[in-house]
Amino acid sequence: MRSDRLRIACTALALCFFSSGLVSAPRSPIGWTDYLGGPSASHYSPLRQINVANVGKIDVAWSYPTGDDTTYTFSPLVVDGIAYVAAKNGSLVALDGATGKEVWVHEFPAASGAMARFSGITGQRGANYWQSKDGSDRRILVTEGGFLQAIDARTGKLVDSFADHGKLDLKIGIDRATRPLASRCPGRVFDDLIILGSATGEGYLAPPGDIRAFNVVTGKLVWVFHTVPRPGEPFYDSWPKDAWKYMGGVDVWGEITVDDKRGIVYLPTASAKYELYGGDRKGNNLYADCILALDARTGKYLWHFQTVHHDLWDYDPDAAPQLATVRHNGKTVDVVALASKNGFLYVFDRVTGKPLWPIEERPVPPSDVPGEVASKTQPFPTAPPPFDRQGMTVKDMYTGFMTADEIPKWRERLSNARTGFYTPPALVDTINMPSVNGGALFFSTGADASNGTVYVLGKDMPSIVKLVPAGESTTSNNGNLIPDRPRTGRGRAGASLIATMEQRGRTVYEQNCQACHGPDLKGDRAPEIDTVVSKLGRDGVRNVIAKGRGDMPAFNNIPAPLMNDLLSFLAKPELAPPGTAAPAAALAFYRTMGEPDYPEGVEAPPSRYKTGYGNEPYIITPPWSTITAYDLNTGRIQWKTPYGDLPEAGPSDKLRGNVYPKSGFVITAGGLILFAGNDSKLYVLDKETGRGLCTKDLPNGSLGVPAVYEANGREYVLLAVSGGNMFPAGGRMAPGGAHSAQTSKSYIAFALPS
């Protein structure tokens, strides 16, 4: 009887709660529904089930093998308990976020076998998610093959009503675009728009990197912002006359941030092209190297700040601008902070663009390269302090990866090279520190917006560059991303005009392909291609080069004789190792190969000077990468610690940071920072102090940014474990070796014990 009365009372109480609205509908699980965690790109999760007190207990909850031998930089999305990842030869795969069970697979055309190197989403850094207000229409938006593709999030099928049967040609909205112009970063969704950047290429007279917004439902172009201004537009006179007709670059190849409440989109713009010599682009070249604030709905200009005038160092920003709220001079201020490759963090009022602390124009060295006119000054923030070293001398030389014979040679080379922050590239060796791949790149920034803390992953990597006239080999300035590579043959080939097809082909390769595929064809920005001819055949490779594939541009201006030379080299690269490229005079058609001529009436520079990137990460003392925590309430560094380690550098009781990591960290409300780099470990730090809390061994290195989400009431940390090691596990790279063969490629989810 008592139990019946209790049951009736409980039922009445429940009805009272429901009728009064005190019980709400079950909430959706907190996911990772946007690239880099949200429209603010903060890498931040509000979940706190895993925290400082219990994080040491996390373990592998599930894993999903990628089913291939591909290294992925794809950062997962998780929506309503479903994780979206790249796997299976570049396919988009949906997984159950609680179990790792496969839900569906969307294959892209030709994304299998050897062709997977040139198609699928193997090189993409992530995707976007959009849904209609009523949730009936849910889409994954991902770039592949020069197209933006809309995929039904529930079924994995193309959304036929979007653009051309689910595919949007990304040449739309950009003048002079003759090839796919997709960026590896996925853009940013705002309301019913997707705002996109591009990757215009890095050659002379590249197309302009105009910013575009498309309707997510229809694929229709909504607005375009010209990054190389046209007559009547602001800052047109920061370029030569009519530069918009032939100059290019100034693209947004990096990460985009949106202030959802204000409808402002913040875009980091790239350098003008060619990025390391500007004799044909005199002036400050706005909007190159800027943080650019636009009205997200209309593309209307709001404000900008140029971080580098007339960039000659490829110091363009591409890491996501970070949003935070701080106390400054007794007032609450919403700020946006931009970290760049040059090692600076710039902080502005989010609405007005006014710097939070003064930014001073200071004199910098001039250029003595024929035709070049460098900017007399560059902007230097007075606060916060830099997060990376700016400049290198022989005193900073690290000998741990040098042989006894190499040490005096490197000491002499560094002693004789020009050096100093903002020293322009020259016709002699010049040390750039940070390098073109140093400082803050993609995946490098995050924030705890509520307390005004911004975190920056910095890469301390120098480069040694040397400009050479058009047609000469850049081999002497290719640099080394792998230690112990034989350094013989650094100089040019002899002056003889007699050259083999393979040697002529190497010259074509160095000027068009090497920046992405590396001097040994083992890959850098793009995949390895040392066996591509044996896998695709000469005609298959010729077709890929001429038409482009995926993120690879089309090189359709290479004359037939030189194309044959290039194919011969790709078939047998061992016949023309680095340092044996044919001299310029041996290539009759070289001057115009692959790059257009200047329009009639345009004053051409004395030469189209070029250089290799010259990355030399192992010649400078560690740490080679760090995380810096900035308190933007004060403009000071709160803490700084190495980003992982490099055990192959030898025994040490100190962390030394990864070398050139291509991964990023996540921040949680549980007080944590978690990341995995190329040393096969998951690291967990206390976000307030930077103190290491624990590490977990991984079967492989990691690229991309983890996702933090909940499923069935449980918090997970999901990351790609598919490579990225700079060394084979357990040992130093053997002379002449390349990246180790990767195994155990998978996605791994960590959680507390159930």
DRENVEXMAR-181159 format. One record per residue (C-alpha): residue in one letter; x, y, z. Coordinates in steps of 0.5 Angstrom, whole numbers, padded with zeros to 4 digits, always signed. Layout:
BEGIN
aXYZ
...
//
This chain:
BEGIN
m+0000+0000+0000
r+0006+0005+0002
s+0009+0003-0005
d+0003+0005-0009
r+0002+0011-0005
l+0010+0013-0007
r+0009+0011-0014
i+0003+0015-0015
a+0006+0021-0011
c+0013+0020-0016
t+0008+0020-0022
a+0004+0027-0020
l+0011+0030-0018
a+0014+0028-0025
l+0007+0031-0029
c+0008+0037-0025
f+0015+0038-0027
f+0013+0036-0035
s+0007+0041-0034
s+0011+0047-0032
g+0017+0046-0037
l+0022+0044-0031
v+0024+0038-0035
s+0027+0040-0042
a+0028+0035-0048
p+0035+0031-0048
r+0041+0035-0050
s+0045+0033-0056
p+0052+0030-0054
i+0057+0035-0055
g+0061+0034-0061
w+0067+0037-0065
t+0062+0039-0071
d+0067+0044-0074
y+0074+0044-0077
l+0079+0046-0071
g+0073+0045-0066
g+0068+0051-0068
p+0067+0057-0072
s+0072+0060-0067
a+0078+0055-0069
s+0080+0055-0062
h+0081+0047-0061
y+0077+0048-0055
s+0072+0043-0052
p+0068+0045-0046
l+0068+0037-0044
r+0071+0036-0037
q+0069+0029-0035
i+0077+0027-0037
n+0081+0032-0032
v+0087+0034-0029
a+0086+0029-0023
n+0084+0023-0027
v+0087+0023-0034
g+0093+0018-0032
k+0087+0013-0033
i+0085+0014-0040
d+0086+0008-0045
v+0085+0006-0052
a+0077+0005-0052
w+0077+0003-0060
s+0081+0004-0066
y+0080+0003-0073
p+0085+0001-0078
t+0085+0006-0084
g+0086+0000-0089
d+0092+0003-0093
d+0099+0006-0092
t+0097+0013-0093
t+0099+0018-0088
y+0093+0023-0087
t+0093+0030-0084
f+0085+0030-0084
s+0082+0032-0077
p+0076+0029-0075
l+0069+0031-0075
v+0064+0028-0070
v+0057+0030-0070
d+0051+0027-0066
g+0056+0021-0064
i+0058+0020-0071
a+0066+0021-0073
y+0068+0023-0080
v+0075+0021-0082
a+0079+0020-0088
a+0081+0013-0089
k+0081+0007-0094
n+0085+0010-0100
g+0083+0017-0099
s+0075+0016-0098
l+0071+0019-0093
v+0069+0014-0088
a+0063+0015-0082
l+0064+0011-0076
d+0060+0010-0069
g+0064+0015-0064
a+0063+0010-0059
t+0065+0004-0062
g+0069+0005-0068
k+0064+0001-0072
e+0064+0003-0080
v+0057+0006-0082
w+0059+0008-0089
v+0064+0010-0094
h+0064+0015-0099
e+0070+0013-0105
f+0072+0018-0109
p+0073+0017-0117
a+0080+0013-0118
a+0082+0014-0110
s+0085+0007-0110
g+0092+0003-0111
a+0097+0008-0114
m+0092+0013-0116
a+0091+0015-0109
r+0097+0019-0109
f+0094+0024-0113
s+0086+0023-0111
g+0081+0022-0106
i+0082+0027-0099
t+0089+0024-0097
g+0092+0031-0097
q+0086+0035-0094
r+0086+0038-0087
g+0079+0037-0085
a+0072+0038-0087
n+0066+0042-0085
y+0059+0040-0083
w+0052+0044-0084
q+0045+0042-0083
s+0039+0046-0084
k+0035+0049-0078
d+0030+0043-0077
g+0036+0038-0078
s+0033+0035-0084
d+0038+0036-0089
r+0045+0035-0086
r+0052+0035-0090
i+0059+0034-0090
l+0063+0039-0095
v+0070+0037-0097
t+0075+0039-0102
e+0077+0034-0107
g+0080+0034-0114
g+0079+0041-0115
f+0072+0041-0113
l+0068+0042-0107
q+0063+0036-0105
a+0057+0036-0101
i+0056+0029-0098
d+0050+0027-0094
a+0052+0026-0087
r+0047+0020-0086
t+0048+0016-0092
g+0055+0018-0095
k+0052+0020-0102
l+0053+0026-0106
v+0047+0031-0105
d+0045+0032-0112
s+0042+0039-0112
f+0048+0042-0110
a+0052+0045-0115
d+0053+0040-0121
h+0050+0034-0118
g+0054+0035-0112
k+0060+0038-0114
l+0062+0045-0114
d+0068+0047-0119
l+0073+0051-0115
k+0075+0056-0121
i+0069+0059-0120
g+0070+0066-0118
i+0077+0067-0119
d+0080+0070-0126
r+0086+0067-0130
a+0084+0060-0126
t+0086+0055-0131
r+0087+0049-0126
p+0084+0047-0119
l+0085+0052-0114
a+0083+0048-0108
s+0086+0050-0101
r+0088+0044-0097
c+0084+0047-0091
p+0076+0047-0092
g+0074+0054-0091
r+0069+0056-0086
v+0061+0055-0085
f+0057+0061-0083
d+0050+0061-0083
d+0048+0058-0090
l+0055+0060-0093
i+0061+0057-0094
i+0067+0062-0094
l+0073+0059-0098
g+0080+0061-0099
s+0085+0058-0105
a+0092+0055-0106
t+0094+0059-0113
g+0101+0056-0113
e+0108+0059-0112
g+0110+0061-0119
y+0111+0068-0122
l+0104+0071-0125
a+0100+0066-0121
p+0092+0067-0121
p+0090+0072-0115
g+0087+0069-0109
d+0081+0072-0109
i+0076+0070-0103
r+0069+0067-0104
a+0063+0065-0101
f+0058+0060-0104
n+0051+0058-0102
v+0051+0052-0098
v+0045+0049-0101
t+0045+0051-0108
g+0053+0052-0109
k+0051+0059-0112
l+0057+0064-0112
v+0055+0070-0107
w+0060+0074-0106
v+0068+0075-0108
f+0073+0080-0105
h+0079+0082-0109
t+0086+0080-0105
v+0090+0084-0111
p+0086+0091-0111
r+0083+0093-0118
p+0082+0100-0120
g+0078+0104-0115
e+0079+0099-0110
p+0083+0101-0103
f+0090+0100-0104
y+0090+0099-0111
d+0097+0104-0111
s+0100+0099-0107
w+0102+0095-0113
p+0105+0097-0120
k+0099+0099-0125
d+0094+0094-0127
a+0098+0089-0123
w+0091+0085-0122
k+0091+0083-0129
y+0097+0079-0128
m+0100+0079-0121
g+0097+0073-0116
g+0098+0070-0110
v+0095+0073-0104
d+0091+0067-0103
v+0088+0064-0096
w+0091+0057-0096
g+0091+0057-0089
e+0085+0057-0083
i+0079+0062-0083
t+0076+0064-0076
v+0069+0067-0076
d+0066+0071-0070
d+0059+0068-0070
k+0055+0073-0066
r+0058+0079-0070
g+0058+0076-0077
i+0065+0078-0078
v+0070+0073-0082
y+0078+0074-0080
l+0082+0071-0086
p+0090+0070-0086
t+0092+0072-0093
a+0099+0069-0096
s+0104+0073-0099
a+0104+0075-0106
k+0108+0071-0112
y+0113+0070-0113
e+0114+0070-0105
l+0122+0070-0105
y+0123+0076-0110
g+0119+0082-0112
g+0122+0085-0117
d+0116+0085-0121
r+0111+0087-0115
k+0114+0094-0112
g+0110+0097-0107
n+0107+0094-0100
n+0103+0089-0104
l+0096+0089-0100
y+0093+0085-0098
a+0098+0080-0098
d+0101+0078-0091
c+0095+0081-0087
i+0089+0079-0082
l+0083+0081-0086
a+0077+0082-0083
l+0070+0082-0087
d+0063+0082-0086
a+0062+0075-0087
r+0055+0076-0090
t+0057+0080-0096
g+0064+0080-0096
k+0065+0088-0095
y+0071+0090-0092
l+0072+0092-0085
w+0079+0093-0083
h+0086+0090-0084
f+0093+0090-0081
q+0099+0088-0086
t+0104+0084-0082
v+0110+0084-0087
h+0111+0089-0092
h+0113+0087-0099
d+0114+0080-0096
l+0121+0077-0099
w+0121+0071-0093
d+0115+0068-0095
y+0113+0070-0088
d+0105+0069-0089
p+0100+0068-0084
d+0096+0062-0084
a+0094+0059-0077
a+0087+0061-0075
p+0086+0068-0072
q+0084+0066-0065
l+0078+0070-0061
a+0079+0072-0054
t+0076+0076-0048
v+0081+0080-0044
r+0081+0086-0039
h+0085+0091-0042
n+0086+0098-0038
g+0081+0097-0034
k+0076+0095-0039
t+0073+0088-0042
v+0075+0088-0050
d+0074+0082-0055
v+0080+0081-0059
v+0083+0077-0064
a+0090+0075-0064
l+0094+0072-0070
a+0100+0068-0070
s+0105+0068-0076
k+0111+0065-0079
n+0115+0070-0077
g+0115+0069-0069
f+0110+0074-0067
l+0103+0074-0064
y+0099+0080-0066
v+0093+0082-0062
f+0087+0087-0064
d+0081+0090-0062
r+0076+0085-0066
v+0071+0090-0068
t+0076+0096-0070
g+0082+0093-0072
k+0086+0097-0067
p+0092+0094-0064
l+0092+0092-0056
w+0099+0094-0055
p+0103+0099-0060
i+0106+0096-0066
e+0112+0100-0068
e+0115+0101-0075
r+0122+0099-0075
p+0128+0100-0080
v+0130+0093-0083
p+0136+0092-0088
p+0136+0093-0095
s+0136+0089-0101
d+0142+0089-0106
v+0139+0084-0111
p+0138+0087-0118
g+0131+0090-0119
e+0129+0089-0112
v+0126+0094-0107
a+0125+0092-0100
s+0121+0096-0095
k+0125+0100-0091
t+0121+0098-0085
q+0117+0093-0082
p+0112+0092-0076
f+0114+0090-0069
p+0109+0089-0064
t+0112+0092-0057
a+0107+0086-0054
p+0107+0080-0053
p+0114+0078-0054
p+0116+0073-0060
f+0114+0066-0059
d+0120+0063-0063
r+0127+0065-0064
q+0128+0071-0069
g+0135+0070-0072
m+0141+0065-0072
t+0148+0065-0072
v+0154+0060-0072
k+0153+0060-0064
d+0147+0057-0065
m+0149+0051-0069
y+0148+0044-0066
t+0152+0038-0068
g+0148+0032-0066
f+0147+0030-0073
m+0153+0032-0076
t+0159+0028-0078
a+0166+0030-0075
d+0168+0032-0083
e+0161+0036-0083
i+0162+0040-0077
p+0168+0045-0080
k+0164+0045-0086
w+0158+0048-0083
r+0161+0052-0078
e+0164+0056-0084
r+0158+0056-0088
l+0154+0059-0082
s+0160+0064-0081
n+0160+0066-0088
a+0152+0067-0089
r+0149+0073-0088
t+0144+0073-0082
g+0139+0077-0078
f+0132+0078-0078
y+0129+0081-0084
t+0135+0080-0088
p+0133+0080-0095
p+0135+0074-0099
a+0141+0075-0103
l+0145+0072-0109
v+0149+0069-0103
d+0147+0065-0097
t+0142+0068-0093
i+0140+0065-0086
n+0132+0066-0085
m+0130+0064-0078
p+0124+0062-0077
s+0124+0059-0084
v+0119+0059-0089
n+0116+0053-0086
g+0118+0056-0079
g+0114+0060-0074
a+0106+0058-0073
l+0103+0054-0079
f+0097+0051-0080
f+0094+0047-0073
s+0098+0052-0069
t+0094+0056-0065
g+0088+0055-0060
a+0085+0059-0054
d+0081+0059-0048
a+0077+0065-0050
s+0074+0066-0043
n+0080+0067-0039
g+0084+0071-0045
t+0089+0065-0046
v+0092+0064-0053
y+0096+0058-0054
v+0101+0058-0060
l+0105+0052-0063
g+0112+0055-0066
k+0117+0051-0070
d+0124+0053-0069
m+0127+0052-0076
p+0132+0056-0080
s+0133+0056-0087
i+0139+0058-0092
v+0137+0061-0098
k+0140+0063-0104
l+0137+0067-0110
v+0139+0064-0117
p+0137+0067-0124
a+0132+0064-0128
g+0134+0057-0131
e+0139+0055-0126
s+0139+0050-0121
t+0136+0051-0114
t+0139+0044-0111
s+0145+0048-0107
n+0139+0051-0103
n+0134+0045-0102
g+0136+0044-0095
n+0135+0038-0091
l+0128+0035-0087
i+0132+0029-0086
p+0138+0028-0082
d+0144+0024-0085
r+0142+0025-0092
p+0149+0025-0096
r+0150+0032-0097
t+0155+0031-0103
g+0153+0034-0110
r+0151+0041-0107
g+0154+0045-0112
r+0151+0046-0119
a+0153+0041-0125
g+0159+0043-0129
a+0158+0049-0134
s+0158+0044-0140
l+0152+0044-0145
i+0152+0037-0146
a+0147+0034-0141
t+0143+0027-0141
m+0135+0027-0142
e+0135+0025-0134
q+0139+0031-0132
r+0135+0036-0137
g+0129+0033-0133
r+0132+0034-0126
t+0132+0042-0128
v+0125+0042-0130
y+0123+0038-0124
e+0127+0043-0119
q+0124+0049-0122
n+0116+0046-0122
c+0116+0040-0118
q+0121+0040-0112
a+0118+0045-0108
c+0112+0040-0106
h+0115+0033-0108
g+0122+0034-0105
p+0129+0033-0108
d+0129+0026-0107
l+0122+0025-0110
k+0120+0023-0103
g+0115+0028-0101
d+0115+0034-0097
r+0108+0038-0098
a+0106+0033-0103
p+0107+0025-0103
e+0113+0021-0105
i+0113+0020-0113
d+0120+0016-0114
t+0116+0010-0117
v+0110+0014-0120
v+0112+0012-0127
s+0113+0005-0126
k+0106+0005-0123
l+0102+0009-0127
g+0106+0009-0134
r+0109+0015-0138
d+0102+0016-0141
g+0099+0016-0134
v+0104+0021-0131
r+0104+0025-0137
n+0096+0026-0136
v+0097+0028-0129
i+0102+0033-0130
a+0098+0036-0136
k+0091+0036-0133
g+0093+0036-0125
r+0090+0032-0120
g+0087+0033-0113
d+0091+0039-0110
m+0096+0038-0115
p+0096+0044-0121
a+0096+0043-0128
f+0103+0044-0131
n+0100+0045-0138
n+0105+0050-0141
i+0111+0045-0141
p+0114+0044-0148
a+0113+0037-0151
p+0121+0036-0151
l+0122+0038-0144
m+0116+0034-0142
n+0119+0028-0145
d+0126+0030-0141
l+0122+0030-0134
l+0118+0023-0135
s+0125+0020-0137
f+0128+0023-0130
l+0122+0021-0126
a+0123+0014-0129
k+0130+0013-0127
p+0131+0019-0122
e+0138+0015-0120
l+0141+0017-0126
a+0141+0025-0124
p+0142+0025-0117
p+0141+0032-0113
g+0147+0037-0116
t+0147+0034-0123
a+0141+0038-0126
a+0143+0041-0133
p+0145+0048-0133
a+0140+0053-0136
a+0143+0054-0143
a+0142+0047-0144
l+0134+0048-0144
a+0132+0052-0150
f+0125+0053-0148
y+0127+0054-0141
r+0125+0061-0140
t+0118+0061-0141
m+0117+0054-0139
g+0111+0053-0134
e+0110+0060-0133
p+0106+0066-0137
d+0110+0072-0140
y+0109+0079-0137
p+0103+0083-0141
e+0106+0088-0146
g+0108+0094-0143
v+0109+0091-0136
e+0117+0093-0134
a+0119+0086-0133
p+0125+0085-0127
p+0132+0083-0129
s+0131+0076-0128
r+0126+0071-0125
y+0130+0069-0119
k+0129+0063-0115
t+0131+0059-0109
g+0130+0053-0106
y+0127+0053-0099
g+0133+0051-0096
n+0130+0048-0089
e+0135+0046-0085
p+0132+0044-0078
y+0137+0040-0075
i+0143+0045-0075
i+0140+0049-0069
t+0140+0048-0062
p+0134+0045-0059
p+0128+0046-0057
w+0126+0045-0064
s+0118+0046-0063
t+0115+0049-0057
i+0108+0051-0054
t+0107+0058-0051
a+0101+0060-0047
y+0100+0068-0047
d+0096+0071-0042
l+0093+0077-0047
n+0090+0080-0040
t+0097+0082-0039
g+0101+0081-0046
r+0106+0076-0042
i+0108+0069-0043
q+0105+0065-0038
w+0109+0059-0039
k+0113+0055-0045
t+0115+0048-0046
p+0117+0043-0052
y+0112+0040-0056
g+0114+0033-0055
d+0121+0030-0056
l+0126+0027-0061
p+0129+0021-0058
e+0133+0020-0064
a+0137+0026-0062
g+0140+0022-0056
p+0139+0021-0049
s+0137+0027-0045
d+0133+0029-0039
k+0130+0035-0042
l+0124+0035-0048
r+0127+0038-0054
g+0120+0038-0058
n+0118+0035-0065
v+0122+0037-0071
y+0117+0040-0076
p+0111+0037-0073
k+0104+0037-0077
s+0100+0036-0072
g+0096+0040-0067
f+0093+0041-0060
v+0087+0041-0056
i+0085+0045-0050
t+0079+0042-0045
a+0075+0045-0040
g+0078+0039-0036
g+0084+0043-0035
l+0088+0039-0040
i+0092+0040-0047
l+0093+0034-0051
f+0097+0033-0057
a+0101+0028-0061
g+0106+0029-0066
n+0111+0025-0070
d+0115+0022-0064
s+0109+0016-0063
k+0107+0019-0056
l+0100+0022-0054
y+0102+0028-0049
v+0098+0031-0043
l+0099+0038-0040
d+0096+0042-0035
k+0094+0048-0039
e+0095+0053-0033
t+0102+0051-0032
g+0104+0047-0038
r+0107+0042-0033
g+0107+0035-0036
l+0101+0030-0033
c+0102+0024-0037
t+0104+0021-0044
k+0101+0015-0047
d+0105+0011-0052
l+0102+0010-0060
p+0104+0005-0065
n+0105+0011-0070
g+0106+0019-0071
s+0100+0023-0071
l+0098+0029-0076
g+0092+0033-0076
v+0088+0036-0070
p+0085+0031-0065
a+0077+0031-0064
v+0074+0031-0057
y+0067+0029-0056
e+0062+0025-0052
a+0058+0019-0054
n+0053+0015-0050
g+0055+0020-0044
r+0063+0018-0045
e+0068+0023-0047
y+0073+0021-0052
v+0079+0024-0055
l+0080+0021-0062
l+0086+0022-0067
a+0089+0020-0073
v+0095+0015-0072
s+0098+0014-0079
g+0105+0017-0079
g+0109+0023-0079
n+0115+0020-0076
m+0121+0024-0078
f+0125+0017-0076
p+0124+0010-0076
a+0122+0007-0069
g+0128+0006-0065
g+0134+0009-0069
r+0137+0014-0073
m+0136+0015-0080
a+0141+0011-0084
p+0145+0015-0089
g+0141+0016-0096
g+0135+0014-0092
a+0128+0017-0093
h+0122+0016-0089
s+0121+0010-0085
a+0115+0005-0088
q+0109+0006-0084
t+0105+0001-0080
s+0099+0001-0075
k+0096+0006-0079
s+0089+0008-0075
y+0085+0012-0072
i+0085+0011-0064
a+0080+0014-0059
f+0082+0015-0052
a+0077+0015-0046
l+0077+0013-0038
p+0075+0006-0037
s+0067+0005-0037
//
